[in-house]
Structure formats: C-alpha cells, structure tokens
Amino acid sequence: MVNTISRSDIVSSLYAIVAEQRSSLVDLIWEQHHFHEKRRWSAVEMIGAINLEAVSKFDKANLWNAGRAELTTKPGADRLARLADAECRRWQDGNPVLASIMQACSTWSRYWNEEESFHETTLNRLSTLLSLEPVSDETVIEFRKIFPDDDMLRTLVLLAISEITATVNYSWCASIAQDPGLKKLFKQIAADESQHLTYFISFAKALVDSEEYSPKGAFAVAHLFVREGGELYGSNRQHLEQRDSHVNWWDSIKYEMVLPDNIERKQNLIFSALRQITGIQVNSAAEVEQTWLDLVGC
C-alpha cells in the first residue's frame, strides 16, 4: 500500500507524522518532489509573454531590485542544506525523529534553491533585455557570500520572515504591473515565495514540537525584525549594519520610493507565523518583545 500524506499535515503536524511512523523519509521526499514538479513553470515562456514596450519605469525599478535581491538566495539555500544535514547527524542518537525531519529539510533545500533560481535568472534576464543597469560580476560574487551559521530554529524563522517580506513585495509589484505578462510573472513568484514560507514554518514548528528547542529563538529573531527601526524596515533604516560576512537583500534595495514598506501587513504575517510555529499568539511588536523577554527569563 502506498503511503499518502496530506500537505496540510506536513505543514501542521510534521513531527507527529514522523514520530507516529506514519511516514518515512522516502515518503516525505516524494511529496516534496511531487509538489515541486507540479508547480514548475518555464522562464523562457514567461519572458516571451511580456511586452517589453509596456513595462513602466516603476516596473523596471522593481524588476532590477528584485533580480539583485534574488542573488542572495543561493547562499541561503546552500547554507540550509549543510546546516540541516549537520543538525540531522547531531540528533541521530538522541532524537532520531528530529534527525529524520532535519534530513527532510536538508533535502528540500534543493527544490528551494532550484525554484529561486527561476526567479533570479528570469528577473535579471528581463533587466538585460530592458537595457537596465547591468549587475556586475563583482556584485554577483559579493551577493553570493554564504551566511554565517546560527541556531537551527533561528535560521528557519529568519528564512520564514524573509519569505514573508518577499511575498508581500512581489504581490505589490504584481498589483501595479501594467503589462499582463509581467503581472503574471510577479504573481507566480509571490506564490512560490508563499509556498516556501509554509515549508519554513513546518520545519520550524517541528523543532519546537520536538521539545528540543525553546520558542525563545523564534521570538528573538522576530523581535529583530518587527521592533521600531528593525530589519523589516530594510534599506529605509537609519542605521544599516556594515557586514563583511554576507549580504541581506532587504538592506540592498535601491529606489525605495517605488516599493512601499507595507509594515503592518508584514508584521501581521510574522505574528501568524509565530503562532503556527510556537502556539503563542501575539498581536504587536511590543508583545513580541515581551514574550521574548519572558521566555529568556528577564
């Protein structure tokens, strides 16, 4: 008998599915591949459906910024594959269920990497066809720097918040795009980013459900973003940290007047993600901070 797993269960009950032996790694990997293959689209066809003459100056700015931002996703996925595999081996003896879930996470990173490559190459190719400012080799190399390692839960929550920001931004780009083909592209990318978000929430929730990770890590990262002047404000922040180690794409957006902050929308999605991951409901940046302080014992 073939073991079928509902996608809703994978998102909401991943740890329980594996703990109750309702699924093997092979089963989970098949579901990952099946959904990945089902949702693929052609970059060549998507570009061919866009009328370049109908692309507005605002759309051009959004395309150019998004293409540069997507350059940072490959190092994020490369790190996730390595970090999750290391986490898998760390828990093999102490918590084999968690080890299996971390291996599923490491494996899924290949699909995330490949799907994001469609975003990067499609957007940057459009920038080239529109004769926008070229992205230099030096920029590509700089944006490919691998992020430093961090706690696994913190890493997954940071990636979830990054996908929230991307989903909201791309949805807004789609809403103002004048050309139907470009509108379709932005909507497709937004849908992809939203799907990636569900995976990050699923894996992060499994860590908390395992009871090997305290929810405090999730709230620590969320506080970093939602606090006044935090990472959620991107390149509009008064103070941008100077890093030699890696590039955060949200710090590198230019032409800020084109893209609205949509802070409230992003914050509400972060609050929802925290509830799904930890079971703790918060409704404001102040509540995120207070919950984090309570969890660390302050």
DRENSEBA-675998 format. One record per residue (C-alpha): residue in three letters; x, y, z. Coordinates in nm, 2 decimals, always signed. Last residue first. Layout:
! residues N
<rest = ala&px = X&py = Y&pz = Z>
...
END
This chain:
! residues 298
<rest = cys&px = +1.40&py = +3.85&pz = +3.21>
<rest = gly&px = +1.36&py = +3.48&pz = +3.20>
<rest = val&px = +1.45&py = +3.41&pz = +2.84>
<rest = leu&px = +1.09&py = +3.32&pz = +2.76>
<rest = asp&px = +0.95&py = +3.63&pz = +2.94>
<rest = leu&px = +1.19&py = +3.86&pz = +2.75>
<rest = trp&px = +1.08&py = +3.70&pz = +2.41>
<rest = thr&px = +0.72&py = +3.73&pz = +2.51>
<rest = gln&px = +0.77&py = +4.10&pz = +2.60>
<rest = glu&px = +0.95&py = +4.18&pz = +2.27>
<rest = val&px = +0.68&py = +4.00&pz = +2.06>
<rest = glu&px = +0.41&py = +4.18&pz = +2.26>
<rest = ala&px = +0.57&py = +4.52&pz = +2.19>
<rest = ala&px = +0.58&py = +4.44&pz = +1.82>
<rest = ser&px = +0.21&py = +4.37&pz = +1.83>
<rest = asn&px = -0.05&py = +4.10&pz = +1.81>
<rest = val&px = +0.10&py = +3.79&pz = +1.98>
<rest = gln&px = -0.04&py = +3.44&pz = +2.00>
<rest = ile&px = +0.19&py = +3.16&pz = +2.12>
<rest = gly&px = +0.14&py = +2.81&pz = +1.96>
<rest = thr&px = +0.51&py = +2.81&pz = +1.87>
<rest = ile&px = +0.54&py = +2.77&pz = +1.50>
<rest = gln&px = +0.18&py = +2.85&pz = +1.39>
<rest = arg&px = +0.16&py = +3.14&pz = +1.63>
<rest = leu&px = +0.49&py = +3.28&pz = +1.53>
<rest = ala&px = +0.39&py = +3.25&pz = +1.16>
<rest = ser&px = +0.07&py = +3.45&pz = +1.23>
<rest = phe&px = +0.26&py = +3.72&pz = +1.41>
<rest = ile&px = +0.50&py = +3.74&pz = +1.12>
<rest = leu&px = +0.21&py = +3.77&pz = +0.88>
<rest = asn&px = +0.07&py = +4.05&pz = +1.09>
<rest = gln&px = +0.41&py = +4.22&pz = +1.08>
<rest = lys&px = +0.43&py = +4.20&pz = +0.71>
<rest = arg&px = +0.09&py = +4.36&pz = +0.66>
<rest = glu&px = +0.16&py = +4.63&pz = +0.91>
<rest = ile&px = +0.50&py = +4.71&pz = +0.75>
<rest = asn&px = +0.37&py = +4.75&pz = +0.40>
<rest = asp&px = +0.70&py = +4.93&pz = +0.33>
<rest = pro&px = +0.61&py = +5.08&pz = +0.00>
<rest = leu&px = +0.83&py = +5.00&pz = -0.31>
<rest = val&px = +0.90&py = +5.27&pz = -0.56>
<rest = met&px = +1.02&py = +5.53&pz = -0.32>
<rest = glu&px = +1.30&py = +5.29&pz = -0.21>
<rest = tyr&px = +1.49&py = +5.34&pz = -0.54>
<rest = lys&px = +1.75&py = +5.10&pz = -0.42>
<rest = ile&px = +1.71&py = +4.78&pz = -0.22>
<rest = ser&px = +2.03&py = +4.65&pz = -0.06>
<rest = asp&px = +1.94&py = +4.61&pz = +0.30>
<rest = trp&px = +1.65&py = +4.38&pz = +0.22>
<rest = trp&px = +1.89&py = +4.15&pz = +0.03>
<rest = asn&px = +2.10&py = +4.07&pz = +0.34>
<rest = val&px = +2.45&py = +4.04&pz = +0.22>
<rest = his&px = +2.72&py = +3.83&pz = +0.39>
<rest = ser&px = +3.03&py = +3.82&pz = +0.60>
<rest = asp&px = +3.18&py = +4.16&pz = +0.56>
<rest = arg&px = +2.88&py = +4.33&pz = +0.72>
<rest = gln&px = +2.82&py = +4.70&pz = +0.78>
<rest = glu&px = +2.50&py = +4.74&pz = +0.97>
<rest = leu&px = +2.25&py = +4.98&pz = +0.83>
<rest = his&px = +2.14&py = +5.27&pz = +1.06>
<rest = gln&px = +1.85&py = +5.50&pz = +0.97>
<rest = arg&px = +1.65&py = +5.21&pz = +0.83>
<rest = asn&px = +1.50&py = +5.26&pz = +0.49>
<rest = ser&px = +1.72&py = +4.98&pz = +0.35>
<rest = gly&px = +1.51&py = +4.72&pz = +0.51>
<rest = tyr&px = +1.23&py = +4.84&pz = +0.75>
<rest = leu&px = +1.17&py = +4.47&pz = +0.85>
<rest = glu&px = +1.52&py = +4.46&pz = +0.99>
<rest = gly&px = +1.42&py = +4.68&pz = +1.28>
<rest = gly&px = +1.37&py = +5.06&pz = +1.30>
<rest = glu&px = +1.09&py = +5.00&pz = +1.56>
<rest = arg&px = +1.10&py = +4.63&pz = +1.65>
<rest = val&px = +0.95&py = +4.39&pz = +1.40>
<rest = phe&px = +1.26&py = +4.24&pz = +1.25>
<rest = leu&px = +1.50&py = +4.17&pz = +1.55>
<rest = his&px = +1.19&py = +4.09&pz = +1.76>
<rest = ala&px = +1.10&py = +3.81&pz = +1.52>
<rest = val&px = +1.45&py = +3.67&pz = +1.55>
<rest = ala&px = +1.43&py = +3.66&pz = +1.93>
<rest = phe&px = +1.08&py = +3.53&pz = +1.92>
<rest = ala&px = +1.17&py = +3.23&pz = +1.72>
<rest = gly&px = +1.47&py = +3.16&pz = +1.94>
<rest = lys&px = +1.26&py = +3.19&pz = +2.25>
<rest = pro&px = +1.03&py = +2.91&pz = +2.13>
<rest = ser&px = +1.27&py = +2.66&pz = +2.31>
<rest = tyr&px = +1.41&py = +2.38&pz = +2.10>
<rest = glu&px = +1.45&py = +2.01&pz = +2.19>
<rest = glu&px = +1.08&py = +2.00&pz = +2.27>
<rest = ser&px = +1.03&py = +1.81&pz = +1.94>
<rest = asp&px = +0.72&py = +2.03&pz = +1.88>
<rest = val&px = +0.95&py = +2.33&pz = +1.87>
<rest = leu&px = +1.18&py = +2.18&pz = +1.60>
<rest = ala&px = +0.87&py = +2.05&pz = +1.41>
<rest = lys&px = +0.73&py = +2.40&pz = +1.41>
<rest = ala&px = +1.04&py = +2.53&pz = +1.25>
<rest = phe&px = +1.02&py = +2.27&pz = +0.98>
<rest = ser&px = +0.66&py = +2.35&pz = +0.90>
<rest = ile&px = +0.70&py = +2.72&pz = +0.92>
<rest = phe&px = +0.99&py = +2.70&pz = +0.67>
<rest = tyr&px = +0.79&py = +2.48&pz = +0.44>
<rest = thr&px = +0.49&py = +2.72&pz = +0.45>
<rest = leu&px = +0.71&py = +3.01&pz = +0.37>
<rest = his&px = +0.85&py = +2.84&pz = +0.06>
<rest = gln&px = +0.49&py = +2.82&pz = -0.06>
<rest = ser&px = +0.44&py = +3.19&pz = -0.01>
<rest = glu&px = +0.76&py = +3.26&pz = -0.20>
<rest = asp&px = +0.64&py = +3.05&pz = -0.49>
<rest = ala&px = +0.30&py = +3.23&pz = -0.50>
<rest = ala&px = +0.48&py = +3.57&pz = -0.50>
<rest = ile&px = +0.69&py = +3.45&pz = -0.79>
<rest = gln&px = +0.38&py = +3.35&pz = -0.98>
<rest = lys&px = +0.21&py = +3.68&pz = -0.91>
<rest = phe&px = +0.52&py = +3.87&pz = -1.03>
<rest = leu&px = +0.53&py = +3.67&pz = -1.35>
<rest = lys&px = +0.16&py = +3.71&pz = -1.42>
<rest = lys&px = +0.18&py = +4.09&pz = -1.37>
<rest = leu&px = +0.47&py = +4.09&pz = -1.61>
<rest = gly&px = +0.27&py = +3.91&pz = -1.87>
<rest = pro&px = -0.03&py = +4.13&pz = -1.82>
<rest = asp&px = +0.18&py = +4.45&pz = -1.87>
<rest = gln&px = +0.09&py = +4.74&pz = -1.63>
<rest = ala&px = +0.24&py = +4.60&pz = -1.31>
<rest = ile&px = +0.08&py = +4.77&pz = -1.01>
<rest = ser&px = -0.07&py = +4.48&pz = -0.83>
<rest = ala&px = +0.20&py = +4.24&pz = -0.94>
<rest = cys&px = +0.47&py = +4.46&pz = -0.77>
<rest = trp&px = +0.25&py = +4.46&pz = -0.45>
<rest = ser&px = +0.23&py = +4.08&pz = -0.46>
<rest = tyr&px = +0.61&py = +4.07&pz = -0.51>
<rest = asn&px = +0.67&py = +4.28&pz = -0.20>
<rest = val&px = +0.43&py = +4.09&pz = +0.02>
<rest = thr&px = +0.57&py = +3.75&pz = -0.08>
<rest = ala&px = +0.93&py = +3.87&pz = -0.04>
<rest = thr&px = +0.87&py = +4.01&pz = +0.31>
<rest = ile&px = +0.70&py = +3.69&pz = +0.41>
<rest = glu&px = +0.98&py = +3.48&pz = +0.25>
<rest = ser&px = +1.24&py = +3.67&pz = +0.45>
<rest = ile&px = +1.03&py = +3.62&pz = +0.77>
<rest = ala&px = +1.03&py = +3.24&pz = +0.70>
<rest = leu&px = +1.41&py = +3.25&pz = +0.64>
<rest = leu&px = +1.47&py = +3.42&pz = +0.97>
<rest = val&px = +1.24&py = +3.17&pz = +1.14>
<rest = leu&px = +1.44&py = +2.88&pz = +0.99>
<rest = thr&px = +1.77&py = +3.02&pz = +1.09>
<rest = arg&px = +1.66&py = +3.10&pz = +1.45>
<rest = leu&px = +1.53&py = +2.74&pz = +1.48>
<rest = met&px = +1.86&py = +2.60&pz = +1.35>
<rest = asp&px = +2.09&py = +2.81&pz = +1.57>
<rest = asp&px = +2.33&py = +3.01&pz = +1.35>
<rest = asp&px = +2.59&py = +2.96&pz = +1.08>
<rest = pro&px = +2.73&py = +3.26&pz = +0.89>
<rest = phe&px = +2.56&py = +3.35&pz = +0.56>
<rest = ile&px = +2.74&py = +3.23&pz = +0.25>
<rest = lys&px = +2.86&py = +3.52&pz = +0.02>
<rest = arg&px = +2.68&py = +3.50&pz = -0.32>
<rest = phe&px = +2.59&py = +3.87&pz = -0.30>
<rest = glu&px = +2.95&py = +3.98&pz = -0.33>
<rest = ile&px = +3.02&py = +3.75&pz = -0.62>
<rest = val&px = +2.72&py = +3.87&pz = -0.81>
<rest = thr&px = +2.81&py = +4.23&pz = -0.73>
<rest = glu&px = +3.16&py = +4.19&pz = -0.85>
<rest = asp&px = +3.04&py = +4.03&pz = -1.17>
<rest = ser&px = +2.84&py = +4.35&pz = -1.23>
<rest = val&px = +2.46&py = +4.37&pz = -1.25>
<rest = pro&px = +2.39&py = +4.58&pz = -1.56>
<rest = glu&px = +2.19&py = +4.90&pz = -1.52>
<rest = leu&px = +1.87&py = +4.84&pz = -1.73>
<rest = ser&px = +1.88&py = +4.76&pz = -2.10>
<rest = leu&px = +1.53&py = +4.62&pz = -2.10>
<rest = leu&px = +1.65&py = +4.28&pz = -2.23>
<rest = thr&px = +1.92&py = +4.28&pz = -1.96>
<rest = ser&px = +1.67&py = +4.36&pz = -1.68>
<rest = leu&px = +1.44&py = +4.08&pz = -1.82>
<rest = arg&px = +1.73&py = +3.84&pz = -1.80>
<rest = asn&px = +1.79&py = +3.95&pz = -1.43>
<rest = leu&px = +1.42&py = +3.88&pz = -1.35>
<rest = thr&px = +1.41&py = +3.54&pz = -1.52>
<rest = thr&px = +1.75&py = +3.43&pz = -1.38>
<rest = glu&px = +1.68&py = +3.52&pz = -1.02>
<rest = his&px = +1.32&py = +3.39&pz = -1.01>
<rest = phe&px = +1.40&py = +3.06&pz = -1.18>
<rest = ser&px = +1.70&py = +3.02&pz = -0.95>
<rest = glu&px = +1.46&py = +3.05&pz = -0.66>
<rest = glu&px = +1.28&py = +2.74&pz = -0.77>
<rest = glu&px = +1.61&py = +2.55&pz = -0.79>
<rest = asn&px = +1.73&py = +2.65&pz = -0.45>
<rest = trp&px = +1.40&py = +2.58&pz = -0.28>
<rest = tyr&px = +1.40&py = +2.24&pz = -0.45>
<rest = arg&px = +1.75&py = +2.16&pz = -0.33>
<rest = ser&px = +1.66&py = +2.29&pz = +0.02>
<rest = trp&px = +1.41&py = +2.01&pz = +0.04>
<rest = thr&px = +1.68&py = +1.76&pz = +0.11>
<rest = ser&px = +1.82&py = +1.95&pz = +0.40>
<rest = cys&px = +1.47&py = +1.99&pz = +0.55>
<rest = ala&px = +1.40&py = +1.62&pz = +0.50>
<rest = gln&px = +1.73&py = +1.54&pz = +0.67>
<rest = met&px = +1.62&py = +1.77&pz = +0.96>
<rest = ile&px = +1.30&py = +1.58&pz = +0.99>
<rest = ser&px = +1.48&py = +1.25&pz = +1.00>
<rest = ala&px = +1.71&py = +1.37&pz = +1.28>
<rest = leu&px = +1.41&py = +1.51&pz = +1.47>
<rest = val&px = +1.26&py = +1.16&pz = +1.47>
<rest = pro&px = +1.60&py = +1.01&pz = +1.56>
<rest = asn&px = +1.62&py = +1.22&pz = +1.88>
<rest = gly&px = +1.93&py = +1.15&pz = +2.09>
<rest = asp&px = +2.11&py = +0.91&pz = +1.86>
<rest = gln&px = +2.06&py = +1.08&pz = +1.52>
<rest = trp&px = +2.03&py = +1.43&pz = +1.67>
<rest = arg&px = +2.36&py = +1.58&pz = +1.58>
<rest = arg&px = +2.36&py = +1.40&pz = +1.25>
<rest = cys&px = +2.04&py = +1.57&pz = +1.14>
<rest = glu&px = +2.16&py = +1.90&pz = +1.27>
<rest = ala&px = +2.47&py = +1.87&pz = +1.04>
<rest = asp&px = +2.24&py = +1.79&pz = +0.75>
<rest = ala&px = +2.02&py = +2.09&pz = +0.84>
<rest = leu&px = +2.33&py = +2.32&pz = +0.84>
<rest = arg&px = +2.47&py = +2.20&pz = +0.51>
<rest = ala&px = +2.14&py = +2.22&pz = +0.31>
<rest = leu&px = +2.04&py = +2.55&pz = +0.48>
<rest = arg&px = +2.38&py = +2.71&pz = +0.40>
<rest = asp&px = +2.34&py = +2.63&pz = +0.03>
<rest = ala&px = +1.99&py = +2.76&pz = +0.04>
<rest = gly&px = +2.09&py = +3.09&pz = +0.19>
<rest = pro&px = +2.39&py = +3.11&pz = -0.05>
<rest = lys&px = +2.15&py = +3.06&pz = -0.34>
<rest = thr&px = +1.90&py = +3.32&pz = -0.22>
<rest = thr&px = +2.13&py = +3.62&pz = -0.22>
<rest = leu&px = +2.12&py = +3.67&pz = -0.60>
<rest = glu&px = +1.74&py = +3.71&pz = -0.56>
<rest = ala&px = +1.79&py = +4.06&pz = -0.43>
<rest = arg&px = +1.96&py = +4.17&pz = -0.74>
<rest = gly&px = +1.68&py = +4.05&pz = -0.96>
<rest = ala&px = +1.42&py = +4.20&pz = -0.73>
<rest = asn&px = +1.58&py = +4.55&pz = -0.75>
<rest = trp&px = +1.60&py = +4.54&pz = -1.13>
<rest = leu&px = +1.25&py = +4.42&pz = -1.17>
<rest = asn&px = +1.10&py = +4.67&pz = -0.93>
<rest = ala&px = +1.28&py = +4.96&pz = -1.09>
<rest = lys&px = +1.16&py = +4.84&pz = -1.43>
<rest = asp&px = +0.81&py = +4.81&pz = -1.31>
<rest = phe&px = +0.82&py = +5.17&pz = -1.19>
<rest = lys&px = +0.96&py = +5.29&pz = -1.52>
<rest = ser&px = +0.67&py = +5.11&pz = -1.69>
<rest = val&px = +0.70&py = +4.79&pz = -1.89>
<rest = ala&px = +0.47&py = +4.81&pz = -2.20>
<rest = glu&px = +0.75&py = +4.81&pz = -2.46>
<rest = leu&px = +0.88&py = +4.49&pz = -2.31>
<rest = asn&px = +0.56&py = +4.31&pz = -2.39>
<rest = ile&px = +0.59&py = +4.00&pz = -2.16>
<rest = ala&px = +0.48&py = +3.66&pz = -2.28>
<rest = gly&px = +0.82&py = +3.56&pz = -2.40>
<rest = ile&px = +0.97&py = +3.62&pz = -2.06>
<rest = met&px = +0.72&py = +3.37&pz = -1.91>
<rest = glu&px = +0.78&py = +3.12&pz = -2.19>
<rest = val&px = +1.16&py = +3.12&pz = -2.14>
<rest = ala&px = +1.12&py = +3.11&pz = -1.76>
<rest = ser&px = +0.91&py = +2.80&pz = -1.79>
<rest = trp&px = +0.70&py = +2.69&pz = -1.49>
<rest = arg&px = +0.72&py = +2.43&pz = -1.22>
<rest = arg&px = +0.44&py = +2.37&pz = -0.97>
<rest = lys&px = +0.37&py = +2.00&pz = -1.02>
<rest = glu&px = +0.74&py = +1.92&pz = -1.02>
<rest = his&px = +0.79&py = +2.08&pz = -0.68>
<rest = phe&px = +0.47&py = +1.92&pz = -0.54>
<rest = his&px = +0.58&py = +1.57&pz = -0.64>
<rest = his&px = +0.94&py = +1.63&pz = -0.53>
<rest = gln&px = +0.85&py = +1.73&pz = -0.18>
<rest = glu&px = +0.59&py = +1.45&pz = -0.16>
<rest = trp&px = +0.85&py = +1.20&pz = -0.27>
<rest = ile&px = +1.09&py = +1.33&pz = -0.01>
<rest = leu&px = +0.84&py = +1.29&pz = +0.26>
<rest = asp&px = +0.76&py = +0.93&pz = +0.16>
<rest = val&px = +1.14&py = +0.84&pz = +0.13>
<rest = leu&px = +1.19&py = +0.99&pz = +0.47>
<rest = ser&px = +0.93&py = +0.76&pz = +0.61>
<rest = ser&px = +0.58&py = +0.85&pz = +0.71>
<rest = arg&px = +0.31&py = +0.74&pz = +0.95>
<rest = gln&px = +0.58&py = +0.63&pz = +1.19>
<rest = glu&px = +0.40&py = +0.80&pz = +1.48>
<rest = ala&px = +0.71&py = +1.02&pz = +1.54>
<rest = val&px = +0.73&py = +1.11&pz = +1.17>
<rest = ile&px = +0.37&py = +1.23&pz = +1.13>
<rest = ala&px = +0.38&py = +1.39&pz = +1.48>
<rest = tyr&px = +0.69&py = +1.60&pz = +1.39>
<rest = leu&px = +0.53&py = +1.71&pz = +1.06>
<rest = ser&px = +0.19&py = +1.80&pz = +1.21>
<rest = ser&px = +0.09&py = +2.14&pz = +1.07>
<rest = val&px = +0.28&py = +2.17&pz = +0.74>
<rest = ile&px = +0.31&py = +1.81&pz = +0.65>
<rest = asp&px = -0.05&py = +1.75&pz = +0.77>
<rest = ser&px = -0.18&py = +2.02&pz = +0.54>
<rest = arg&px = +0.01&py = +1.86&pz = +0.25>
<rest = ser&px = -0.17&py = +1.53&pz = +0.30>
<rest = ile&px = +0.05&py = +1.22&pz = +0.32>
<rest = thr&px = +0.00&py = +0.92&pz = +0.11>
<rest = asn&px = +0.16&py = +0.58&pz = +0.20>
<rest = val&px = +0.13&py = +0.34&pz = -0.10>
<rest = met&px = +0.00&py = +0.00&pz = +0.00>
END
